[in-house]
């Protein structure tokens, strides 16, 4: 949770982490998208929300970004972040992988959606969500 709060300090963007045991889909990105919309993350004013999805027992992960930030960063940014997480996870260094990727997402959000002192509000909770 601290990594999420730190990432969001300098941006109007939103980051959420969702962790569950098993992925209901073959493609974890499909599950991340389902969760993203289920949590109404698509309702942010600037379309700048990002979900980091993990299915621990199935060893699957994905990152899904709303259109506002996705257009600014491009597809390769998100693919590279997934590779970073995989590198850490393959060494059983889950916390460091998550923290690093959340930090990178925060930097990208800051670059494209800097914090606006007079208008910014935390649109989504910062807590990590644990599914089944």
N, C-alpha and C positions, 0 to 999 in steps of 0.2 A: 504494500500500500504506500509506503514512503517513496518508493521509486516513481509511482504514478503521480503522487502529489508534487514531487520535484520536477517531473517532466511537464506538468501542467502549469507550473508557476509562471512561466514566461510566454504562455500562449493562450489563446482562446479555445484551442482544440481540446479534445477529450480522448482519454485512453482508458480502456477497460481490459481486464484480464479475466478469462473464463476458463476454469479447470474442471474437468470431469474425468471419470475413469475410462469410459468407452465412448468411441465415436459412433454415432448412429448411422453414418454414411460412409461409403467407400472413400470419398474425397473429403478430407477434413475442411477444405475451403467451403464446401457446401454447408457443412454443419456450422462453421463460423458465420456464414451469411445468415442462416436461419436464426442463430442466437442474436446476431446484430439487430435484425429487424424485430425479433421477439422482445428485445430490451428497449426497443424504440430509439436506438442510437442514431437512426436516420433523421431524427427530429431536431438535431442541432441546427442552430440558425445558419451557420456557415458551411454546413455539410463537411465538418472536419473532425469526425469521430473515427477512432480506430479500435478494433478489438483484436486482442492476442488470444488465440484459442489453443488449448492443450488437452489432449486425451491421454492421460498418463499410462494406463495399462495397454492401450493400443499403440503407444509410441507415435502418435500423430500430432501435428500442429499446423497452424495456419495463422495468417494475419489478413484481416480484411479492413480496408479503409474506405470511408465514404467518398463520394465523387469529388468533393471540394479539395481534399488533400491528395487523393489519388491522381487527379489531373495534374497537380503541381509537381508531384514527385516522380511519376511514371512507374510503370510496371516493374522495372528492374530494381528499383529501390526496395520494394516489398520482397521480391525474390531474394535479394541479398540479405535482408534481415532474417528471413527464414533460414538461409544458409548459416548465418551467425548462430542462431539458436540451435540448429542441428549440431554444429561443431561443438558447442558447449554441452549439449545434452548427451552427445556420444561419449563425452568424458565424465558423465554423471555430475556435471556442474550446472545443475538446473537454475539455481538462484542467480548465478553470475550471468548466464545466458539471457534470462528474462530481464534482469536489471540493465544489461547492456543494450538490448533491443528497445526496451522502454525509453532509455536515455536517447537513443538514436531517433526514435519516433518523436520524442519531445523536441529534439533539435530541429527536425524537419517541420514540425508544427510551428515552432517559434519562428523559423525562417519565413514561412508562408502565411502564418496567422499569429502575429505577435500579440502579446497581452495588451489589452486596451484598458488602462486604469479606470476610466470613467464608465465603461459599458460592460466589461467582462464579468461574467458570473459562471460559477461551476454548474454546468447544465446537467451533468450526470455524476452519480456517486463514484468515489475513488476506490471503493473496496473491491477486493478480488472476489469473484463469484465462483462458488463451488457447486457444480452440478452433481449428478449421481455417478 
